Every structure is written in C-alpha cells, then in structure tokens.
Amino acid sequence: MKLPAVALAASFCAGIALGLWCPGADQLSSSRVLWLLIACAVVGIAVSFALLRRGALFVSATASLAVWVVIGTLGAAIAQQPPPQDFVLRVLQEKHIDLQVPLGWRVQLTNEPLRLPWGWRYDLALRSVEFQGETLRISGGLRLNYAPRPEAASPPVVHIGDIFSLLAQARLPQTYRNPGTFDRRAYLAQQGIDLVATLRAPELIDPLQHARLTPSGRLILLRSKLRDEVDDLCAGLPDQAAVLRAMLLGDRSFIDRRESTDFQKTGVFHVLVVAGLHVAAFATFLFWVGRKLRFSVTGTSVSILLALAVYVALVEQRPPVLRASLMAAVVLVASCFFRRLDLLNSAAVAALILLVANPLELRDSSFQLSFLAMGCIGGLGVPWLDRTVQPYAKSLRGWADVTRDAAHAPKFAQFRIDLRGVVSWSSTLVPASMARTIPKMLGLIFRFWELLLLTLVLQIGMLPVLASDFHRITLSGPAVNLIAVPLTGLIVPLGFLALLAGLLWHPLGALAAMPLHWATALLLHTVHWFAHFSGSSYRIPAAPAWVILAFFASGILLAACLPYRSARARRLAFTFAAALVSTAVLVATYPFKPRWTPDRLELNALDVGQGDSLFLISPKGRTLLIDGGGAFAGFPGESGHNSPDPGEEAVSPYLWSRGFKRIDVVALTHAHQDHAGGLVAVLENFAVGALWVGPEVSAPVLQKLEEEARARGVPVVHQGGGEPFNWDGAQLQFLWPHSSDNANRSGATNDDSLVLHLRYGNRSVLLPGDVEQQSEREMLNEDALEDLRADVLKVGHHGSKNSTTQAFLSEVRPEIGIISVGEDNPYGHPSAELLSRLAEAHVRILRTDRDGAVQVTTDGRNLNVSCFVPCHDIFQTISVERPAPKDQQHDQQQ
C-alpha cells in the first residue's frame, strides 16, 4: 500500500461520520464506549496479525481498516457525550436561571483581554451565578464586550487566570434560523463560547483573585505584546496594521468588512488566515538560516521544530495552522532519519492526530478546507508537476557539472547539454556573467509555472466547497495569487524580524519594518485593484449534491490515474479530467432552476433578528423580496460596526439554498435600518429586476440604497396606494401610503410603510410593514374596507403595542399572525398587550424568534404552514380548506 496513512485516515473519518449520523450514539455512557473501544482495538489487532501470518495480506489490511472505522465511530460517540449537569445551556434549558435580567456571575479570564477597534473583549470561564438569592455552580464560556464611552472610566486591569465577579445580562449568541444560513451559535460553541454579554460600566467588575502567571500565560501575554508592537510599527497605517495582525498572529479583529470582502472577491482571503502558506514561509526561512549558518540536518530540524512550537503557541491554534505545523513536524522528524515522506501521507498523519484529539473537528469547515487543499496539491498538483515542469527544474541543479548528467533521464540530460550550449553561445554575444543568468531565469520561469499550476489546481479542486460555504466564484484568483503568495512568503519572515527587532529597541524595529510596509502596501494595492473589477467574482448557489459527488469522484479517480504512465492510464486520466472540468463548469455556472412549487402563492418570513424580511413567490414563479433586515450596523469605532449583516448572512444564504440567482423585485417598506440594512448586500449578490420604494423621503439609508440600485442599473419605482393589479397569477394592491403623502419630507417614520395586500383564489395575505395606529385608523376610514380582510397577517411593527389595534384586527380577521422579531430584543417585542389581543381574536401566532423562518403556501383554497424550527404542536401544520365564494368559483372556471 503506497499511502497507508491516507487509508487509515479515510477509514477513521468514515467511522466518525458514521458516529455523527448514527442515531443514539451520543446516548452511550463514556465508560461503556471506552471499554468497547479497547475491546475492538484488541480484537482487531489480534485478527489482523492472525490473517497476516497466514499470508492473507489483503484480508488483513481490510480487517485493520474496518477496526479504524469502528474506532472512529466510538470516538465520535465519546465526543458527543451529554454535557455535565452544571453546564450553562443545560441549566438554561431546565429553567434554573433566567437571562431576562442582569445576573451576578463569578468568572475566570481564559485569555488576555483583546483590544478591538471599538473597545475590549474578554473570554471568560463561568464558575457560578447568583439567581433569586441562591449561588449556583455553573460551567461554560462567556464572551464579554466592553465599548467605553469617552467619559467612562477605564476597565480594571485583569490578566489571564484572574477571577472576578461580574454583573451583566447575558444572552445566547445571535444566529439566524433559516435554511442555508451559517450557525454562528455552533461556531462560537466550538471556541468554548456559550453566552455573550455587554459590560455597561467598568464598575460592574469586581476583581476577587489574581492568578500567578503560568508558562502558557506568559506566552499569551507575549502574543498580546506582539499585537501592540504591530500597532506601534504601523502607527498611522491602520489597514496595514490590521492585515499584519491577521497574517502574523492570526488576529482578524481589526479587518473591517470592506477589507475582508475585497480579499474574498480576489480569492486570496487565505493569506489572512494563518495556515499552511504562513507555516511554510516561516519554516522555509528558518531552514535557509540554518543552511547559511551551516547547521547539521538534525540541528536544523530540531531548531525549526522548537521555533514552530513557539509559533503555534503565539498564533490562534486553529486547524489550518495545527495541520500545517504537524505536517512540517512529521517531515522534519523524518528528515532526521534521512527519510522522505509522501505529501498525502504526511497530511493524513496530521489529520489522524487532530481527529484523535477531537473527532468533532471533522465537522469544522476550516478543517475540511485545510485537508481538501492538501489533497488537491498532493493528489493532483504534485503528480501534474512531476509529469511536466518538475523534472526540468530538478535538472537545473548543478547544470554546469557534466558528471551529474548521468543521474538524469536521457531526455533531461539532453536538456542540460543543450542549456550549456546555449549559455556558451550566449557568452560570445553578451558578457559571460550575463549569459550565466539564463539558468536562473529558467528556474524563475519554472517556479512561476509551478505556482500557476498549483493555484489552478486549488481553485478548481476547492470550487464546490467554496461555492457551498461561501457562495462565491472568483475568476481573478489565479492571477492575484501569483502576486499574493510570493508576497506572503516575504511578509511573514520580514514581519517577525521587525517584531523581534521592535521588542529589543523600537527604532530598530521601525527600520526593519520599512520593507515590510512596502510589501504589505503592494499586497493591499493588488487586492483592491483586482477587487474593483465588477466581473472578477460573482455569487452563486450551492450545486446539487449529485454534482458535488460526481466532481469529487472524478477528482479522486483522476488522482489515482496520474502516477501511471501507460496508454490506458492516460486515456482514463483524460476521461476523468474531462468529467472533472464538466462538473466544475456546472458548479460555477449553476444552470439549474430554482426550487418552488407552481400554482401556489408562497410567503416566507425570514429570521433576520430584530427586523423584517419577507420573500414571496407568485403562482407562476415571479419573486418579490420585501425588506432585508438590518440591525444597527454602527459607525467605524463603535462596537456594532462589524456586527452581522442580515442581508449577507441570513437573506442571501436562504435565497441561495432555494437556488435563486435573480430576484424580480426588491421592495423597501420604509427607510428604517431594521428593514433596509440588508438590502445593499442583496443588490450586490443577486440580479435584481426593480427596486420598489414608497414616496421619496430624505433619509440617508434610502439615498444609499437608491444610489446602489442605480449604480447597478436597477430601476427605482415609487409605489403607493392604488388599484389592484395582476402579479403573475395573484392580485396585488398597495393600500398605503398615498403617493402624495409625506413626499420629499425630511426623515422616515413607521407610518411611511408600504402596505401590501395579496390575494390568490379565496386566500389573502396582508403585509403592513411597521404602520402604527394613525395609519391603521386612516385605512379603516376609507371606503375599501373589504380589501383589508386577510387570512394571513404579518403583524405590524414586530409586535409593538402601538400597531395591530383592536379595530384594525377586527377588520382584518386573520387566522394566522406572523411576528418578525429578534430574540431577547431590548424593545420588549412582541408586547404582552398585543399578544393578548391576538389571543382574544383566536389568531394562531408564529414568531421568527421562536420558530425561525416561517413558510405559508396556498393553492387558493388550502393554507399550509411550516417552520424552520419545528413549530409548536398546534402550529406544525395548518391546512384549512374553505369553499370559494360563488363569484370566485365562476372566475376560476372562466
């Protein structure tokens, strides 16, 4: 077996996947699983040896791999054991504490306070909590944010390990519960963060016990000092400081959204994530230093291993850097014994070590991307290079030494002879020193070609995962990587040299940082220049599962054929390469139709936190997105500046999960941030046919949205109260506001909201935006009261007591009320008064903060309701049939 570690790692991964998907695996007790694990290992080893002694090599190997599958399954079962009784989420679930009020927490600092552009962040381990006069022992993680006001006092000085009491109102991390959206809550849980809180004043922290610094604590203090040193060396250059913090120390906290988006658009976001590229640059620099100092192979390897250990301790210990460091360690240890390891085997050993330590890493997208990248390089890139440019690059070594020609194949020996002839001939035309640079120039060309091939392999090989996870296709990636990768190899060693010099003497560090500034400025200029080309990248839905499976099957079979040189292997390789390219084109273009049900009107109320976003599909497939959510984004320097963007993180992923690339109409009910904030991202990510807005008012958010629409060629249409019209099989009418109302008025109000009424068959939907009592009263006083009747009501203003008045509710008479509201929002929505009114009217209530995305569909007669989070029993499925009125029956027959 040429790749034994790959086979073992694949078997172990298969077992973990089986354990994660196997129902009831997490219910086994830890001790029972441990004994099963030991028994399987012992029996497996015994069976394998017995079969091996009988000469049944294939059967023995198969039995060994089966044992690894079983071990992986049991390892996943151990990793999924229920949390302890005092775990904070378990305590919350059992309602022993209530997060609706500030609580007194006893906590321990698990990391040094992290300085951010807007304040400070503290990662804390929970020890106990005071609730209703009792002190409860509790475990889990809490992330505390503090954004000081100019007049506020500085927070107390605390260090890792310190214990203090804290008064704060904690909450669960925000997450959007819609199909296709990223689970931020699970992501933070992987980092040990279960709750988040905001510190209102520094006086609410009371230090109790200062901890003694441990060796690990000193390393963390050094990491914090290095971060400050980066800021000092880049004083006045905040963009460079943010990028260097990320590239050198793994801290992306200062990368703003615009900077991050540009790196994503150009396909070089990986240079901001400390990973294999950075570790390779660091290790290569150290290897070069060792060679220059004439260290022995063993001395160089040991020095690099020690330096890598310190490097890993200083940066964020995430799968990419751990994987790369483990691979480098395996290669360095092997070099001490003069052994050369295959790249795929080295990666497999690193994967095994990481998965044995934590089997749940297999679910982490970072882990998957890391090892997929190594699989692309080792399985496709390296064999491709071995068959093309790599032998020529190797033959350049000692090209002037005739005695080495015999060590090369005849084809490449002839290349060396021809090269010497070219150099000799050139010496008669130009100075000899210039002629002898020809081999060096060839070497640079070969390295350039290697980098280009590897970049193409990575871009193609990782295409399905990037399209599924990030929904972005980057066309400029290969070109930008040709510049960004060499610059990264230069920036990393230069950066650490400047940091070390700065720690010794700041003026020396500033001098050493001069070439670092030039290289970083060139990287930023390159990224921004390419990112500004509109066609350099575009967004795309994730391809169907069968396309992704076909893609990876083609890639694996192609990798299996590449090492062989026979005619049959070449034909098979060509076939699988064609299949790989074909499926890659399907992934990149997504020629598939979006998923919707014909002849049904569909309403989807999306979970966008404290905001509104409604997505409608007509019976014939036209789409209308009303609002895009948008919690207050803040301004540079404030804590909300980099807060989640619902348009990017909730609305767009949902639309991509349905396979939509185009939206016929985007509508904004009124110019408030919680409705308009996410629509800029929607305009960026989708082809939009038109933008509907109400009467023009002077509001910055509306002006920005209209400017974005016009810049993209999207017509802006002002809507208002008017006659009903046919909307692709359904009847749509704007009930409010009148076109002349509030036109060109300064500022936006809730009563500016567009009110839409849709009817399909004998079923109707009313969408009143955020209108309040005054507008509701004026609509009731008009003559078109019959238009207000609706089976489904999107409850106005997130369930405020000032909307959906009793008189309005009596006229609408809905069966179902949908409240779009944020979990634990500070406004107390929905109000108890409003909920009481709905209950008295026998309206069945669905809420996005509790049920996630809510979908209502109708064929004109029946109503069907489903929720992303399984609804309460009485709401799980509502299917009510009503006979259509006689006049509508006649119209339908016509």
Secondary structure, DSSP 8 states (H G I E B T S, - for coil): ---HHHHHHHHHHHHHHHHHHSTTGGGS-HHHHHHHHHHHHHHHHHHHHHHHHTT-HHHHHHHHHHHHHHHHHHHHHHHT----TTBHHHHHHTTSS-TTS-EEEEEEE-S--EEETTEEEEEEEEEEEEETTEEEE-B-EEEEEE---TTS-------TT-EEEEEE-EE------STT---HHHHHHHTT--EEEE-S-GGGEEEEE-----HHHHHHHHHHHHHHHHHHHTTT-HHHHHHHHHHHH---TT--HHHHHHHHHTT-GGGGS-SHHHHHHHHHHHHHHHHHTT--HHHHHHHHHHHHHHHHHHS---HHHHHHHHHHHHHHHHHHTT----HHHHHHHHHHHHHHH-GGGGG-HHHHHHHHHHHHIIIIIHHHHHHTTHHHHHHTTTTT-GGGGGGS-HHHHHHHHHHHHHHHHHHTTS-HHHHTTHHHHHHHHHHHHHHHHHHHHHHHHTHHHHHHHT-EEESSHHHHHHHHHHHHHHHHHHHHHHHHHHHH-HHHHHHHHHHHHHHHHHHHHHHHHHHTSGGGEEE-----HHHHHHHHHHHHHHHHHTT--SHHHHHHHHHHHHHHHHHHHHHHH--------TT-EEEEE---SSS--EEEE-TTS-EEEE---------TTSTTTT---HIIIIIHHHHHHTT--EEEEEE-SSS-HHHHTTHHHHHHHSEEEEEEE-S-EE-HHHHHHHHHHHHTT--EEE--S---EEETTEEEEEEES-TTTTTTEES--GGG--EEEEEETTEEEEE-TT--HHHHHHHHTSS-GGGG--SEEE-GGGG-TTSS-HHHHHHH--SEEEE---TT-TT--S-HHHHHHHHHTT-EEEEHHHH-SEEEEESSSEEEEEESS---GGGS---EE----HHHHHHHH-
